[in-house]
Amino acid sequence: MDYRQTPPATRRNPFTIASLVLGICSLLTICTAILPLPLGALGILFAVLSYRKGRRMDPMAVAGLATSCLGLAFSVVIYGGVLSMMPAMLRDPEYRDMLNRYSESMYGVSYDDLFERAYGIDLNDLFPAD
């Protein structure tokens, strides 16, 4: 006699679980600068790899796909906001002075000098003060 009340659990595709975990991690690491982009991209990749032709996508894979896409979208919005504000911030003399003081305290050289050494461009020419 078989006394089991429920059927045995079906074995899940490991890509499905990985997609969900990476999607959640991409959402949790939005405040960091680098992590959401590769985590979200890998989550999307694993969700696509978990798909089998002729079958519906597993709900965990759909959730992983959704959370990965959200993590990527939020990080792209944050990067876009920062990059769009950067020219205005570098034109502000008070901000540039604070940035130079911070750089001198950390590295012994002002930010303007570091930028000029790295790129060969004077920041005053690139972003003149308003």
Phi and psi in degrees as a GROMACS rama.xvg file:
@    title "Ramachandran Plot"
@    xaxis  label "Phi"
@    yaxis  label "Psi"
@TYPE xy
-107.219  115.539  ASP-2
-95.3733  3.53695  TYR-3
-67.8622  133.247  ARG-4
-88.6173  -31.9758  GLN-5
-115.806  151.316  THR-6
-70.7133  156.351  PRO-7
-62.7788  147.082  PRO-8
-65.4167  139.165  ALA-9
-76.6225  145.132  THR-10
-76.4077  126.878  ARG-11
-85.1865  150.362  ARG-12
-67.9452  131.272  ASN-13
-62.965  -27.2363  PRO-14
-66.068  -31.8207  PHE-15
-64.038  -47.761  THR-16
-65.5063  -42.5734  ILE-17
-62.0584  -39.6775  ALA-18
-61.9578  -44.759  SER-19
-65.934  -44.5846  LEU-20
-62.8411  -45.2922  VAL-21
-67.1109  -35.3004  LEU-22
-64.417  -43.6639  GLY-23
-64.9389  -41.8261  ILE-24
-64.0443  -35.7705  CYS-25
-67.121  -33.3763  SER-26
-71.9009  -38.1762  LEU-27
-72.9041  -22.1243  LEU-28
-105.155  23.4356  THR-29
-61.1967  -33.2433  ILE-30
-72.2239  -13.9935  CYS-31
-83.8757  165.414  THR-32
-84.0889  -34.8636  ALA-33
-113.849  -35.7867  ILE-34
-60.4729  -38.9957  LEU-35
-63.6252  -30.0813  PRO-36
-65.4995  -55.3016  LEU-37
-69.7193  -34.5651  PRO-38
-65.3914  -43.6135  LEU-39
-65.7145  -41.3913  GLY-40
-64.7296  -42.4434  ALA-41
-66.7547  -36.7342  LEU-42
-61.6997  -41.8545  GLY-43
-65.8262  -43.1302  ILE-44
-60.0332  -46.0271  LEU-45
-67.4919  -33.3883  PHE-46
-64.7411  -41.0238  ALA-47
-68.1557  -39.6907  VAL-48
-67.5324  -26.0003  LEU-49
-77.3535  -15.8852  SER-50
-71.4197  134.423  TYR-51
-114.636  136.049  ARG-52
-61.4373  140.834  LYS-53
84.2877  -5.57732  GLY-54
-120.129  160.112  ARG-55
-78.5988  152.853  ARG-56
-71.7278  136.868  MET-57
-58.8368  140.134  ASP-58
-58.094  -32.8056  PRO-59
-66.6075  -36.5903  MET-60
-68.2905  -37.395  ALA-61
-65.04  -41.995  VAL-62
-64.9393  -40.4791  ALA-63
-63.566  -40.296  GLY-64
-63.6774  -44.0338  LEU-65
-65.6183  -46.3471  ALA-66
-68.3973  -34.8895  THR-67
-65.624  -43.0388  SER-68
-64.5887  -40.0671  CYS-69
-64.1233  -43.7786  LEU-70
-61.1392  -43.4484  GLY-71
-63.7604  -44.6098  LEU-72
-63.2901  -45.6952  ALA-73
-62.129  -41.9399  PHE-74
-68.5929  -35.1833  SER-75
-66.2985  -39.2839  VAL-76
-63.7502  -42.8758  VAL-77
-64.6956  -46.5188  ILE-78
-60.3007  -42.5154  TYR-79
-62.4096  -41.7871  GLY-80
-63.1142  -44.047  GLY-81
-65.5045  -45.9424  VAL-82
-67.6239  -31.4445  LEU-83
-74.7474  -26.5854  SER-84
-87.0133  -16.0879  MET-85
-58.7333  -46.9904  MET-86
-59.7342  -41.2381  PRO-87
-64.7889  -37.9735  ALA-88
-68.7026  -39.7867  MET-89
-74.5524  -16.474  LEU-90
-82.9606  -19.2371  ARG-91
-76.5176  118.885  ASP-92
-63.6153  -35.5279  PRO-93
-66.2489  -43.0022  GLU-94
-65.1934  -43.3285  TYR-95
-62.0504  -39.4402  ARG-96
-65.3433  -43.2894  ASP-97
-62.7697  -42.2154  MET-98
-63.2835  -40.8104  LEU-99
-65.8424  -42.8169  ASN-100
-63.4407  -43.1277  ARG-101
-62.5214  -43.9137  TYR-102
-65.1807  -39.9349  SER-103
-65.3713  -37.5245  GLU-104
-70.6053  -32.289  SER-105
-84.6065  -44.041  MET-106
-117.648  -8.12545  TYR-107
82.1784  2.03538  GLY-108
-136.722  143.19  VAL-109
-69.4646  158.835  SER-110
-64.1565  -37.2754  TYR-111
-60.4589  -43.2579  ASP-112
-67.0837  -41.9095  ASP-113
-60.4464  -43.0281  LEU-114
-64.8207  -41.4457  PHE-115
-67.5049  -39.1098  GLU-116
-64.9643  -41.6313  ARG-117
-73.0787  -41.5532  ALA-118
-114.262  -9.85852  TYR-119
71.3206  19.7073  GLY-120
-123.853  134.082  ILE-121
-78.9465  128.011  ASP-122
-63.1186  -29.3051  LEU-123
-67.4525  -32.2094  ASN-124
-74.8403  -37.4642  ASP-125
-74.6732  -44.4254  LEU-126
-126.32  81.195  PHE-127
-65.9987  146.218  PRO-128
-66.8853  142.899  ALA-129
